[in-house]
Amino acid sequence: MDRYDVGALLVKVALEDVVRRLGIETEKRGAQTLALCPFHQDTRPSLNLFPTEGVSPAHYHCFACGAHGNAIDLVKHVEGLEFLPAVQWLAQQFGLQSLRRSSSQQPEREATKEAALDFALRMFDANHDALQFGVWCEERAFSPDFLHGQGLRCTTRAVLVEGLQAKASGERAELIDGLLALGLIKRPATCGPRP
């Protein structure tokens, strides 16, 4: 399977061109580019396209439904693809070269899940609430030391979401796919039916 530098891909690919290749018409209003939002039944362009600025990749935001993301997120939604196929779609559309090839897709999926699991375990360890954990164990007559030794942790906040927000967009997107595959997070319901 082809591998790509996701961060570089997001900086190199013009979001306006991605939108057009997905068959979505754009409209200029002054310096701002708008498009019909594919995330809800849009009758007037409400999807704002923001270009790449320095090392910050281009992104979109819909002020009607709140949809927000980068080119990969848009391709995933419109084409109905997972993260890696969406990256490949972009690379093929814009003639970007892969970093290396691997023999099958399964090892790539496993590597994504393994990286996501490692990230989740680090977040749970770093944010373990020992006091709350002790109370929980005492109420159930469990040994806190034994359960902690077995990997059980107590968190009282959305530590995975907090940790993801600190990551760069390419790494964050890959971690999200891995966490979804592991069942550790769920995607929120969309704004409406898919067109």
N, C-alpha and C positions, 0 to 999 in steps of 0.2 A: 504494500500500500504506500502511496506517496505521502510524504510528511512535509509540512510547510511551517515557516516561521509565522505564526498567526499574527503577532504584533506588527511585523513588517507588512504582512498582507493587508491588514486593516488600515495602515498608514498609506500604502501605495494605491489602493483601489478607491476610486472616486465614488462616493455613495450615490451621487446623482446618476452616474453611469450604471450602477447596479440596479437602481430603481427602474431605469429605462429598459434594461435587459430582462427584467422581471415582467415587463409589459405594463408598467404603471406610468401613466403620463405625468409629466412634471409641469409646473407653472412658475414663472418668475414674478415676484412682486418686489420691485426694487432690487436689493441685494439678496433677498431671501428666496430660496427655492422651496416650493410646496408641492405636495402630491396628495392624491386621494389615499386615505388611510386604509390599508388592507385588514386592519385589526377590528374594524367595526363598519357598519353600513354608512359610509361617508358619501355625502352628496356634494359637499364643497370641500376643496382641498384643505385638510387640517394637519397633515403630516409635514412637519418642518424638517428640512434637511440641513444639517450643519456640517460644513467642510472640515477637513483635516486642518488642525492648527499645530504646527511644530511636530511634536511626537504624539499628540493627542489624536486618536483616530476620529474619522468622521462618524457622526451619529445622527439619529432621528429622534423626534419627540412629537407626539400627537397631543395637542392641547385640548382635544375633545374627549378622548378616552384614556389618555395617560400612557399609551404605549411608548416605550423608550428602548433604544438598543443601538447596535452597530450593524454593519453590513451582514455579518454572519447570522445575527438574530433575524433580520429581515428575510434572508434566503431560507432559513429554517422554517419560518412561518409560511411564507408564500409557496415554497416548493414542497413543504411537508417533509423536510429532511432532519436528520440528527446533526450534531455538531460537525463531526468529521466529513460526512458527505457534503455538507454545506460549504466547508472550507475548500474541498476539492472542486465543487461547482464554481466557486469564485476563481480559484486558480486556473481552471480550464477556460473560463470565460475571458479572463484577462491575460492569458499566456504566461503565468508565473511558473517558474521552475521549482520542482520539489527539492527538499534537502537530501532525502535518501529514500530508498524503497525497501519495503519489507515483504516477506512472502505471502502473508495472509492477513486478513482483517481481525481475526480472533485475538491474536497477541496484542494488537493495538487497543482493542476494547478492554482487555484484561489489564493492560498497563494504565489506561485511563481510570478504571475502577480502583486499581491498587493505589494510584496517586491520590484519588479522592478519599479512600479509606485512611491512608496515612495522614492526610490533612485533617480529617474528622477526628481521628484519635488524638492528634496533637492538640486540637482545639478543645476537646473534652478534658484532656489531662491538664492543660493550662488554665482552664476555667472551672475546675472541680470545686464545688462548694462543700468542703469537708464538714462544716458545722451542720448544714441542712442534711447531708448524707448520714451523719451520725444520728440525728433525730429520726430520720426515716427508718434506719436500721433498728434503732432502739424500739420504736413503735411496733416493729414486726419480730422482735427478738432474734435478729440476724447479727452475725459478727461483721462489723464494718471492715476489719482488717482482711477477713477472708474474702468478702465481696469485692473490696478494692483490689485485692490480689488477683481476682478472677476477671478484672477489667471493667467492673461496674463503676460508673461515674455519675455524679449529680451536677446538673447545670440548671440554673434558674433563669437563664436568658437565651436568646436565639444566637448562640455563639457561632454556629456555622454561617449564618447570614452576616454577622459582624466580621468574621474572618474573611468571607468572600469579598466584602466591600473593600477590604484593604489590598486585594490582588489587582494586578493589571487586567485589562479587559479580556485578552486572549487566554491567559491562565485561568481567569475566573470562569469563562465560558466552558473550558474543558473540565474544570472541577465540578461545575454544575451538572454537566452531562454524566460524570462519574457518580456524583451523589444521587442523582435521579435514578441511575441504573441500580444503585445499591439500596434504594428505597429510603434513604436518610432524609431526603427533602421531597416536596411535591411542588409542582408548578401551580400558581394561583389560577383560578378560573379566568378565562379571557373575557373581554368586554362584551362580546356578543357572538352570534353565530358566524362561522367562517364563510366568506362569500363563495 
